[in-house]
Amino acid sequence: MSKVTKDRLYELLSARHENNPYSRLAHMPSPDSFKDIKKASLRIKKALLENETITIVGDYDVDGVVSTTIIVDFFKKIGKTVDYIIPNRFEHGYGLSPKIVDMIEEGLVITVDNGISACKAAKLLKEKNIDLIITDHHTVGEEIPEAFAIINPKQKECTFPFKDICGAQVAWYLCAAIKKEISADVNLQEFFDLLCVAIIADIMPMTSLNYTMVKHGLKKIKDSSRPAFKKINEMISKEVFVSDDIGFTIAPKINSAGRMEDASIALNFLLASSEYEANDALQLLEELNCFRKNLQEEISQKATNATNPEENAVIVWGEDWHEGVIGIVASKLSNAFKKPAFIFSINNGIAKGSARANANINLHTIITETSDLLLGFGGHKNAAGLSLKAENLEEFKDRINKSLENHKEELHIEHDVLGELDVSSVDIEFLNIIEQFEPYGLKNHRPIFSISNSQIIKSELFGKDKNHLKLTLNSDGFLFEAIKFYCDEKLDYSNVSLVVSVNKNEFRGQISPQFLIQDIL
């Protein structure tokens, strides 16, 4: 395998974005190509003119909370106070549900990041003579809710040119359509700080339109006027934000509210009107996130112990496993076992599950084949939620495993290694080239390199729970350290070949390369 020089690195990374039609913000597609967006913006204009009650119904994950923040803040900027509801995961379930409809008596309802599967709730709203506008990005099922308007790029009739956007982007585009309809004086680029958090957290492909929006959004976070982002800048003292800062630090804190208690805590943080208010909410998010981490590790261990490595998918369950963390556990086990993972929590005979996959298969399609067993499901290619009677879990497991039998080569996307890394050549210039092509994510992975046949000088576990591995290595006479997170086994052999990514490590003003182990060969 050839060595990756700085020139070769630049060439490989720049080639990924050569044909991006939306490389400039001025080239972004307009809202007009969304099915029903004109109809929706006219209906909202009518509601504004007649001072109707407008209720926003969001979701409890990062995308749902950010979507709600954007649309509530937009209405505030045009002088309209709206009602908003983010369902409690444990009390109301997902999205627009009959329980949520019971809380709404009049006016106009707008969903963000949910609603495309809310057929029953939509009927109930219609019975109350309440118009419903759905904005969503999840896969459209066979039955479509009765609604005044549905804005979702995945509808067959929708001509929006880039389909893989998150709920917050759909909500933002609706705001753009409203702005145009009522000639409002609102700078929509001010929402890019929020948008980039949602796009990264919802694991959208980091290509095309998403790449451009996130690139601008990461810069926007640095000079954001939002009290929430001012506190984030204090917490993460960096010159430049990268996608991993969102994915591993900011998003988990925002997500912890909906996972562990109530997503309104995260919404209050993002909507905070003062730094004092934002600080209080951030402290609470910090506590919830610590609680989440501990619980996640506990359930991960139980789920790992129950996994059969010979099967085509990880499909395990337990009584009263915390619903708020099973999605993260599914993601972790999917990566660890290199296959799709389905983790269920059983409560009163009902199994609620989260599915994750880093694969070429489509999770939503695979799950659809078992729909006769399910009480409900929804999601997209890489992530889904589902529920069924606990008595049907074994049959579900058998059928999923059989369904995946013909897709064994597609169960996990292997690392796309750029080439062999000369460790001694990794300097600030090399790191700057990698950073220049941020943001990284799905379909635009952070550069991965191989390091062949390095001598292990020292192998040690670190962290409070001794669950991270640090290796001191010698590669052709050059000493360096490499870290593998969530690895609780020391390596007891003398030589090793690794697959690594390289990050900038900033500590007390000093910048150095940090080698993160993706795989041990």
Secondary structure, DSSP 4 states (H G I P E B T S, - for coil): --B--HHHHHHHHHHTTTT-TTSSGGGSPPGGGSTTHHHHHHHHHHHHHTT--EEEE--SSHHHHHHHHHHHHHHHHTT---EEE---TTTT-SSS-HHHHTT--SSEEEEES--TT-HHHHHHHHHTT-EEEEE--SPP-SS----SEEE-TTSTT---S-----HHHHHHHHHHHHHHHHT----GGGGHHHHHHHHHHTT---SHHHHHHHHHHHHHHHT---HHHHHHHHHS--SS--HHHIIIIIHHHHHHHHHHS-THHHHHHHH-SSHHHHHHHHHHHHHHHHHHHHHHHHHHHHHHHT--TTSSSEEEEEET--TTTHHHHHHHHHHHHTS-EEEEEEETTEEEEEEE--SSS-HHHHHHTTGGGEEEEEE-SSEEEEEEEGGGHHHHHHHHHHHGGGGGGGSS----EEEE--GGG--HHHHHHHHHT---BTTBPPPEEEEEEEEEEEEEEETTTT-EEEEEEEETTEEEEEEESS------SSEEEEEEEEEEEEETTEEEEEEEEEEE-
